[in-house]
Amino acid sequence: MDETPGNVLTIEELSTYLKIPKSTLYKLVREGKVPCQKIGRHWRFRKEAIDRWLDDADGE
């Protein structure tokens, strides 16, 4: 796998990266608005997908 450390974020790391509360992030995840993957009980986020999602949101 080509993943370098930091390319996959935890919910805590993404909350810090986006500068939003974890509660808001969990709400967005539940609503299917954030690109993510559930691994067991844990959510993981590809930084590349999040950056694309943010770029796409700018156009709305």
DRENFI-644730 format. One record per residue: residue number from 1; residue in one letter; x, y, z of N, C-alpha, C in turn. Coordinates in nm, 3 decimals, decimal comma. Layout:
BEGIN
<node NUM 'A' <X Y Z> <X Y Z> <X Y Z>>
...
//
This chain:
BEGIN
<node 1 'M' <0,084 -0,118 0,000> <0,000 0,000 0,000> <0,089 0,124 0,000>>
<node 2 'D' <0,049 0,227 -0,075> <0,130 0,349 -0,089> <0,099 0,455 0,016>>
<node 3 'E' <0,013 0,426 0,111> <-0,029 0,527 0,208> <0,089 0,571 0,294>>
<node 4 'T' <0,112 0,700 0,301> <0,213 0,751 0,391> <0,141 0,799 0,517>>
<node 5 'P' <0,209 0,798 0,631> <0,143 0,842 0,753> <0,085 0,983 0,735>>
<node 6 'G' <-0,035 1,002 0,785> <-0,099 1,132 0,772> <-0,198 1,139 0,657>>
<node 7 'N' <-0,196 1,040 0,567> <-0,292 1,040 0,456> <-0,429 0,989 0,499>>
<node 8 'V' <-0,433 0,914 0,608> <-0,559 0,865 0,662> <-0,577 0,928 0,800>>
<node 9 'L' <-0,690 0,995 0,818> <-0,714 1,071 0,940> <-0,818 1,003 1,028>>
<node 10 'T' <-0,802 1,018 1,159> <-0,905 0,975 1,254> <-1,008 1,087 1,264>>
<node 11 'I' <-1,116 1,061 1,333> <-1,218 1,164 1,350> <-1,162 1,282 1,429>>
<node 12 'E' <-1,075 1,254 1,525> <-1,014 1,362 1,603> <-0,924 1,448 1,515>>
<node 13 'E' <-0,842 1,382 1,432> <-0,752 1,456 1,343> <-0,830 1,538 1,241>>
<node 14 'L' <-0,939 1,480 1,187> <-1,018 1,552 1,088> <-1,091 1,670 1,153>>
<node 15 'S' <-1,137 1,652 1,274> <-1,201 1,761 1,347> <-1,105 1,879 1,361>>
<node 16 'T' <-0,981 1,850 1,395> <-0,879 1,955 1,406> <-0,849 2,015 1,270>>
<node 17 'Y' <-0,835 1,930 1,169> <-0,803 1,976 1,032> <-0,911 2,070 0,979>>
<node 18 'L' <-1,038 2,035 1,003> <-1,149 2,116 0,953> <-1,186 2,229 1,048>>
<node 19 'K' <-1,131 2,224 1,170> <-1,160 2,325 1,273> <-1,309 2,329 1,305>>
<node 20 'I' <-1,366 2,208 1,322> <-1,506 2,197 1,364> <-1,513 2,097 1,479>>
<node 21 'P' <-1,617 2,109 1,564> <-1,631 2,013 1,675> <-1,654 1,871 1,624>>
<node 22 'K' <-1,609 1,774 1,703> <-1,631 1,634 1,667> <-1,780 1,604 1,655>>
<node 23 'S' <-1,863 1,666 1,738> <-2,008 1,641 1,732> <-2,065 1,680 1,596>>
<node 24 'T' <-2,017 1,791 1,542> <-2,061 1,835 1,408> <-2,013 1,737 1,302>>
<node 25 'L' <-1,891 1,691 1,316> <-1,835 1,596 1,220> <-1,911 1,464 1,223>>
<node 26 'Y' <-1,942 1,414 1,344> <-2,022 1,291 1,354> <-2,158 1,309 1,286>>
<node 27 'K' <-2,220 1,425 1,300> <-2,349 1,453 1,236> <-2,334 1,446 1,084>>
<node 28 'L' <-2,230 1,508 1,030> <-2,206 1,505 0,886> <-2,181 1,363 0,836>>
<node 29 'V' <-2,109 1,284 0,916> <-2,083 1,145 0,881> <-2,214 1,066 0,877>>
<node 30 'R' <-2,297 1,083 0,980> <-2,425 1,011 0,985> <-2,514 1,047 0,867>>
<node 31 'E' <-2,506 1,171 0,823> <-2,588 1,217 0,710> <-2,526 1,180 0,575>>
<node 32 'G' <-2,409 1,119 0,577> <-2,344 1,077 0,453> <-2,285 1,191 0,373>>
<node 33 'K' <-2,255 1,302 0,439> <-2,208 1,420 0,368> <-2,056 1,429 0,357>>
<node 34 'V' <-1,986 1,344 0,431> <-1,840 1,347 0,433> <-1,789 1,213 0,378>>
<node 35 'P' <-1,692 1,215 0,285> <-1,637 1,088 0,235> <-1,559 1,019 0,347>>
<node 36 'C' <-1,602 0,896 0,382> <-1,539 0,826 0,492> <-1,553 0,676 0,476>>
<node 37 'Q' <-1,485 0,604 0,563> <-1,490 0,458 0,565> <-1,494 0,414 0,710>>
<node 38 'K' <-1,586 0,325 0,742> <-1,591 0,272 0,878> <-1,512 0,143 0,882>>
<node 39 'I' <-1,417 0,137 0,975> <-1,335 0,017 0,993> <-1,361 -0,032 1,135>>
<node 40 'G' <-1,436 -0,139 1,146> <-1,479 -0,183 1,278> <-1,572 -0,078 1,337>>
<node 41 'R' <-1,535 -0,025 1,454> <-1,616 0,079 1,516> <-1,560 0,218 1,489>>
<node 42 'H' <-1,456 0,226 1,409> <-1,384 0,352 1,391> <-1,403 0,409 1,251>>
<node 43 'W' <-1,418 0,540 1,244> <-1,427 0,610 1,116> <-1,288 0,655 1,074>>
<node 44 'R' <-1,260 0,641 0,945> <-1,133 0,687 0,889> <-1,164 0,769 0,764>>
<node 45 'F' <-1,077 0,866 0,740> <-1,098 0,963 0,633> <-0,968 0,979 0,555>>
<node 46 'R' <-0,976 0,966 0,423> <-0,858 0,991 0,339> <-0,846 1,141 0,319>>
<node 47 'K' <-0,731 1,195 0,353> <-0,709 1,339 0,343> <-0,733 1,387 0,200>>
<node 48 'E' <-0,690 1,310 0,103> <-0,709 1,346 -0,039> <-0,857 1,359 -0,073>>
<node 49 'A' <-0,939 1,266 -0,024> <-1,084 1,271 -0,051> <-1,148 1,390 0,021>>
<node 50 'I' <-1,101 1,419 0,141> <-1,153 1,534 0,216> <-1,119 1,664 0,143>>
<node 51 'D' <-0,996 1,675 0,095> <-0,956 1,796 0,022> <-1,040 1,814 -0,105>>
<node 52 'R' <-1,068 1,704 -0,177> <-1,154 1,711 -0,296> <-1,295 1,754 -0,258>>
<node 53 'W' <-1,346 1,697 -0,148> <-1,480 1,729 -0,098> <-1,489 1,878 -0,063>>
<node 54 'L' <-1,385 1,930 0,001> <-1,383 2,073 0,033> <-1,380 2,159 -0,093>>
<node 55 'D' <-1,299 2,118 -0,192> <-1,294 2,193 -0,319> <-1,429 2,191 -0,389>>
<node 56 'D' <-1,497 2,076 -0,388> <-1,628 2,065 -0,452> <-1,731 2,150 -0,378>>
<node 57 'A' <-1,721 2,157 -0,248> <-1,816 2,235 -0,167> <-1,802 2,384 -0,196>>
<node 58 'D' <-1,683 2,428 -0,237> <-1,661 2,569 -0,268> <-1,747 2,614 -0,385>>
<node 59 'G' <-1,779 2,522 -0,475> <-1,855 2,558 -0,593> <-2,005 2,566 -0,570>>
<node 60 'E' <-2,052 2,524 -0,455> <-2,196 2,523 -0,430> <-2,248 2,659 -0,394>>
//
